Amino acid sequence: MFTRSLSRGTVKHATFCNAYRRLSSAKETIEAIGTYDATQIGLMLKDDCIMVDPQDNIVGNASKKDCHLTSNSYLHRAFSVLLFDSENRLLMQQRARHKITFPLYWTNTCCSHPLFVEEHCEIRNKDSSLQIKIDGVKNAAVRRLHEELGIPTEELHNIEDFKFMTRILYKAECDDANWTEHELDYILIMRKNVTLHLNENEVEDIKYCTPKELEQMLNDTQLRISPWFKILYQSGYVSQWWKDLDNIVKKQYTVDTQIHNFYT
C-alpha cells in the first residue's frame, strides 16, 4: 500500500485552503441571503435537499441554499401539489413576500422539496423503485401542506389520496439573479375539502379557481406566475388533468413513468 507523508508546511497549506474555502462559502452566503427574512434564511440553511441526476437517481445532498444559488444550480428533487375541492376548483397559492425564491408569484397549491431524510427518499432503502420515491414525496407533501397552508395532518393521513401524475425537469432563474430553481419535479393531484390556516411567512394569498378563472389569472399581465406552473399550464397538462379529474381520483388512469424535459 502506498502512503504519502505530508510535510508540516504542506499540512499548514492544506489547512489554510480549507479554511479559505469555508470563509469564501460563508461570505457568499452572507452576500446572497443577508437581506432576506430570518425565518426563510433559517430554512435555507437547515434543510438538505435531495440532489439527483436527470434520471432521478440520488447523487448526494446539499442545503437548500447551496442547491438554489445560481452559482451552483444543483438539480434536486421537488414536488408540486394541485389540490382540488369537491367542486373541482383548483386551489392556487400566492407565495409570501418573505420567500427568497419567486416571492409574490402565483402558483399551484403547494410547491416544495422532499428532504434528505429516510421518510422522504430511498437513502436507506435498497429498493429504489419509482413507487418508493413517490411515497417519499407524498410524505413530504403532507408536511409542507401542513406547514404552509395549515392543513391538519389528520386530513392528509392517507397518502393514497395523492395521485402521482408525472415528473418534469426544468430550470428557471429568479428575479434576483443570485437564485435559480433547477428541479426534477413530481406532480401530485388530490381532490379533497380541507381546513386552511395560512402561514403568513409562506403564503401571501390563496384563491380557488374554476378553469375559466385560472385562464383569466394566467392572462393577467399584472400577475406573476411561477415558471413551473406556467410549464404545466402551457403544456396542456393542467387542462387535461382537470378534464380527467374524476377518473384520476378513482385511479382509473395510466401513471406516466417518463421524466419530461422542459429545459429551455
Buried (B, 14 or more C-beta within 10 A) or exposed (E): EEEEEEEEEEEEEEEEEEEEEEEEEEEBBEEBBEEBBEEBBEBBBEBBBBBBEEEBEBEEBBBBBBBBBBEBBBBBBBBBBBBBEEEBBBBBBBBBEBBBBBBBBBBBBBBBBBBBBEEBBBBEEEEEEEEBBBBBBBBBBBBBBBBBBBBEEEBBEEBEBBBBBBBBBBBBBBEBEBBBBBBBBBBBBBBBEBEEEBEEBBBBEBBBBEBEBBEEBBEEEEEBBBBBBBBBBEEEBBBEBBEBBEEBBEEEBEEEEEBBEBEE
